[in-house]
Amino acid sequence: MSAARKIREELNLPGLTPQPPWHGYHLGDWDKRWDEYAEAATSGGWRETGERTWANRRGGVKPETPVREASGGHGE
């Protein structure tokens, strides 16, 4: 955030007025496997994550559907 603020000041853009909390708060439903996918992605295991998600695809589900509704409420 401080780096972004410095760049904005260098570009003479309007000032920022962040309001706490601007990070670290709950953004809604989060499934445990997404933590696993994030860990895999940052450690080079992105291909395995892709294979797992590809194997779980289903037709007739809107992209905005909460994971618990799309998966029947019990994970994959």
N, C-alpha and C positions, 0 to 999 in steps of 0.2 A: 504494500500500500504506500509506503513512504517513497519507493522508487517511482511509482505511478504519479504521486504528487509532485515529485521533482521534475519529471518530464512535462507534466501539465504546466508547471510554472515556467519552464524553459520555453515552452511554446506559447506562453501568454494566454492560456486558456482560462476560463472561469475557475475560481477556487472551488475546492471540495469541502463539503461539510459533513463528514461521516458521522453517523449516529450510532452509538453502541447499542446492541452488538452488531457489528457489520460482518462478523464471521463467527463460525462455531455454533450456530444455532440449528435446531432441528428443521429440516426442510420437508418433512413428510415421511411416508412409508419407505423403508429401506430394508431390503432382503439381505440376509447373511451372505448369500452367494455373491452379491455385488462386491462385498469386501474381498472375497476370494478372487473375483475377476480383476479388481483393481490391483491387488497384490501381484497377481500373475502378469498383468500388463506392465507393471513397473519393473518386474524381474525378468522380462523377456519371454514370458509364457503366454503371450497374446494369442498365439495360434491355437493352443488348447482351449482357451476361453472361447474363441470363435467356433471351434468344433462343438463345444458344449452348447452354446446358444443356438447354433445351426440345427443341432439334433432336437432341440426343444421347440422349434418353430411350429406354429399352428395357423391354419387359415381362419378367417372370420373374427379375429381379435383386433380391435382398434389399437393403434399405438399408445393412446392415452389411458388404456385400461390398467388399473392398479395391479401390480404383480400378484397379489394374493387372490384377486378375482380371476385373473387369467390362468393361474396355475391350479385353481381349485382350492386355494387356501392352505396348501400343505407343501410348498416348495416345488421342485422340478417335477 
